Amino acid sequence: MTPPTVHPSAEVGSKTVGTGTRIWQFVVVLPNAKIGEYCNICSHCLIENDVVIGNRVTIKSGVQLWDGLRVGDNVFIGPNVTFTNDKYPKSRNTSYNMQTTLIEADVSIGGGATILPGIAIGKGAIVGAGAVVTKDVLPGTTVVGNPARVINNPSSKAEYEA
């Protein structure tokens, strides 16, 4: 078993960081976050408390993972991907309705994509760079653009496009 590797400039409050995981420069991980085995969390990332990350996940630089995010195994999250967890954000709103966002296993999210709150991205889906995902993505589907639209789906494009 290889213990986690944490760069000296990172602040990792969580005791739940899996074997072989690497956490790089200027990463902040809050105490209740759960990070799986053999993950690679690149520099300048923030992981809040109510976040669960599976095994063998790569999170590139500049990503913030907010409360309510669930990430499956073997997921790639590109640089500067934006996740959100509140449909109606306001400053100093302490009673907001946090949305849970689910990223299933084997998903790849291209750099600069934006994932709106309460979205589920199905197993094996691909989100193109810069896409703005406003609704669920079916398993195995590829979406691109703003708003994200299906360009490849083995089952049915019509279910996504409305």
C-alpha positions in Angstrom: 0.0 0.0 0.0 1.3 3.4 -1.0 0.2 6.2 1.3 -1.3 9.3 -0.2 1.3 11.9 -1.3 0.4 15.5 -0.3 2.5 18.5 -1.5 3.7 20.6 1.5 1.7 23.7 0.2 -1.6 21.7 0.2 -4.0 22.0 3.1 -5.7 18.6 3.5 -8.1 18.4 6.5 -9.7 15.1 5.4 -8.5 11.9 7.0 -10.3 10.0 4.2 -7.8 10.1 1.3 -7.1 6.8 -0.4 -4.0 4.8 -1.0 -1.7 6.1 -3.8 -3.6 9.4 -4.2 -1.5 12.4 -5.1 -2.5 15.9 -4.1 -0.4 18.7 -5.6 0.4 22.4 -4.9 -2.1 24.8 -3.3 -5.0 22.3 -3.1 -7.5 22.7 -0.2 -9.4 19.6 1.0 -12.0 20.3 3.7 -12.3 17.8 6.6 -15.3 15.8 5.6 -14.4 15.2 1.9 -13.9 11.6 0.8 -11.3 10.9 -1.8 -10.7 7.4 -3.3 -7.5 5.5 -4.2 -5.0 6.4 -6.9 -6.5 9.8 -7.6 -4.5 12.7 -9.0 -5.6 16.1 -7.8 -3.7 18.8 -9.6 -2.7 22.2 -8.3 -5.1 25.0 -7.3 -8.2 22.9 -6.6 -10.7 23.2 -3.8 -12.7 20.2 -2.4 -15.5 21.1 0.0 -16.9 18.9 2.8 -19.8 17.1 1.3 -17.9 15.7 -1.7 -17.2 12.1 -2.6 -14.6 11.2 -5.2 -14.2 7.6 -6.4 -11.0 5.7 -7.3 -8.6 6.6 -10.1 -10.1 10.0 -10.7 -8.0 12.8 -12.3 -8.9 16.4 -11.4 -6.9 18.9 -13.4 -5.9 22.4 -12.2 -8.3 25.1 -11.2 -11.3 23.0 -10.4 -13.6 23.6 -7.4 -15.7 20.7 -6.2 -18.6 22.1 -4.1 -20.8 20.4 -1.5 -23.2 17.8 -3.0 -20.8 16.5 -5.8 -20.5 12.8 -6.2 -17.8 11.5 -8.6 -17.6 7.9 -9.7 -14.5 5.8 -10.5 -12.2 6.5 -13.5 -13.4 10.0 -14.1 -11.4 12.7 -15.8 -12.2 16.3 -15.0 -10.3 18.8 -17.2 -8.7 22.1 -16.2 -11.0 24.9 -15.0 -14.2 22.8 -15.1 -16.9 24.6 -13.2 -19.4 22.8 -11.0 -22.4 24.5 -9.3 -24.7 23.4 -6.5 -27.3 26.2 -6.2 -29.8 27.1 -9.0 -30.5 30.5 -7.6 -27.3 31.8 -6.0 -27.3 34.9 -3.8 -24.7 36.5 -1.6 -25.0 35.5 2.0 -27.8 33.1 1.4 -27.6 30.6 4.2 -30.8 28.8 3.4 -30.1 27.9 -0.2 -31.3 24.6 -1.7 -28.1 22.7 -2.4 -28.4 20.4 -5.4 -26.6 17.0 -5.7 -24.7 16.5 -8.9 -23.7 13.0 -9.9 -20.8 12.1 -12.3 -21.0 8.4 -12.9 -18.0 6.1 -13.6 -15.8 6.4 -16.7 -16.9 10.0 -17.6 -14.6 12.5 -19.2 -15.3 16.2 -18.9 -13.3 18.6 -21.1 -11.5 21.7 -19.9 -13.6 24.8 -19.2 -17.0 22.9 -19.2 -19.7 24.1 -16.8 -22.0 21.7 -15.0 -25.2 23.2 -13.6 -26.6 21.9 -10.3 -28.6 18.7 -9.9 -27.3 17.2 -13.1 -26.5 13.5 -13.6 -23.9 12.6 -16.2 -24.2 8.9 -17.1 -21.5 6.2 -17.2 -19.0 6.6 -20.0 -20.4 10.0 -21.2 -18.1 12.6 -22.7 -18.6 16.4 -22.1 -16.7 18.5 -24.6 -14.4 21.3 -23.7 -16.3 24.5 -22.9 -19.7 22.8 -22.9 -22.5 24.1 -20.6 -24.4 21.2 -19.3 -28.0 22.2 -18.4 -29.7 18.8 -18.2 -28.8 15.2 -17.5 -26.5 13.4 -19.9 -27.3 9.8 -20.8 -24.7 7.0 -20.4 -22.3 6.7 -23.3 -23.4 10.1 -24.8 -21.1 12.8 -26.1 -22.3 16.4 -25.6 -20.8 19.7 -26.8 -21.6 23.4 -27.0 -23.6 26.0 -25.1 -26.1 24.7 -24.1 -24.7 21.2 -24.4 -26.3 19.2 -27.2 -25.9 15.5 -28.1 -23.5 14.7 -31.0 -23.2 11.0 -30.3 -25.5 8.7 -28.3 -25.7 5.0 -28.8 -29.3 4.8 -27.6 -31.4 8.0 -28.4 -30.5 11.5 -29.2 -34.1 12.6 -29.0 -34.3 12.0 -25.2 -31.7 14.7 -24.6 -32.7 17.3 -27.2 -36.0 19.0 -26.3 
